């Protein structure tokens, strides 16, 4: 196998493992309870586009407060991405203890995990085909 193909296979493996891990990490929220929280102060973070251009997009992370049977809770780092949430307004979240995530984020988990599995399968196929030559 050429050195270029070997690097491509390793890149597929690394990216596949990362995507599977991200998907599994997000799946944990499937069992969390839905709640409505009140958005507090938000922080914005600028991100450059991956294509190397100078354009940027912004994501926001906000404090969210909610009340359940155990009392009032606050999570200072709920990542809303580019969702339209404003301080003082309600937001749909899922909660577990003192942790919260925006509602619906676990619906992306199978896509990440599935994409990672496909990359891992592709890497194995490329490796086996190269070894058979």
C-alpha positions, 0 to 999 in steps of 0.5 A: 500500500502506498504511503498516501493511501496508508495515511488516508486509511489512518485518517478515516480510522481516526475520524471514524473513531471520533465520530462514533465517540461523539455520537455515543456521547450525545446518546446519553441525553436520550434518557434525560427528562424534558424541561423548560428552562429560562435562558440567562447570560450568553457567551458568543464564540467566533469560529472560522470556516473550515475552508480557510476563508476569512468568514466566521460564524458564531455559536452561543453558550448560555446559562439556563435555569430550571426547576424540578422536584429536586429544586432549582438548577442552573447549568452555565454552559448549555451550547445552543449553537446558532439557535435563536435563544435570548436571555430571559426567554424560555428554552426547551431542554433535557435535564439530568441532575444539574446538567442540561442540553438543548432538546433535540441534540440527541437526534443527531447522535445516530448520524454521527455514530453511523457516519463514524461506523461507515468510515471505519468499515471503509477503512477496513475495506481499503486495507483488505483490498490493498493487502490482497494486491 
